[in-house]
Amino acid sequence: MEGRRSVMSAGSLAAAAGQGNAISLQSLEGSWLGLSQYQATFAYAWSLAAIESIVQNGGMSDVSRLLGQIATSPNTEDALRQSLRSDYNDLQQQTIAYVRAQDLR
């Protein structure tokens, strides 16, 4: 799946979000080894969309800052708060808006 963009999955991601079935970003932490192929594919697409939404809203510097903060923070949400002044809920809403916009293309 390397090299893919979330626009390829935007329709299914937007539909899931519209039905209230968007994957919570917090649930993506940890191992994905127990996920089915479908679940892992969907989790990858949702994660990619979240990163693309960060890039769209703040640029690659935001991604770099977030990665640097993840290395020193006790958890990812703390890293989000420190680096982007955001939390999982904010990023979730930003990602939903992003996939909906991608779906309209």
NORBEL-V76026 format. One record per residue. OMEGA is omega in degrees with one decimal (none if undefined). Layout:
omega->OMEGA
omega->OMEGA
This chain:
omega->-179.4
omega->179.7
omega->179.5
omega->174.6
omega->-177.3
omega->178.6
omega->178.5
omega->-179.4
omega->-172.7
omega->-178.9
omega->-179.0
omega->177.5
omega->179.2
omega->178.3
omega->178.8
omega->178.8
omega->179.5
omega->179.3
omega->-178.5
omega->-177.7
omega->176.5
omega->178.9
omega->176.1
omega->-178.5
omega->179.1
omega->-179.0
omega->-179.8
omega->176.5
omega->177.3
omega->-174.3
omega->175.1
omega->-175.7
omega->-179.2
omega->-178.8
omega->172.6
omega->179.0
omega->178.6
omega->-179.1
omega->-180.0
omega->178.4
omega->179.1
omega->178.5
omega->177.9
omega->-178.4
omega->-179.7
omega->178.0
omega->178.5
omega->178.6
omega->178.7
omega->179.4
omega->178.5
omega->178.8
omega->175.6
omega->179.5
omega->-178.9
omega->-176.0
omega->-175.7
omega->178.9
omega->-179.5
omega->178.5
omega->176.6
omega->177.9
omega->178.8
omega->179.2
omega->178.7
omega->179.4
omega->177.2
omega->-179.4
omega->178.0
omega->-178.6
omega->-175.2
omega->-178.2
omega->179.3
omega->177.0
omega->-174.0
omega->-179.6
omega->174.7
omega->177.8
omega->176.2
omega->-179.2
omega->-177.2
omega->-172.8
omega->-174.7
omega->-176.8
omega->-174.8
omega->172.8
omega->-178.3
omega->-179.1
omega->178.3
omega->-179.2
omega->177.5
omega->-179.8
omega->177.5
omega->-179.7
omega->177.5
omega->178.3
omega->-179.8
omega->-177.7
omega->176.2
omega->177.6
omega->178.6
omega->-178.9
omega->-178.4
omega->-179.2
omega->none
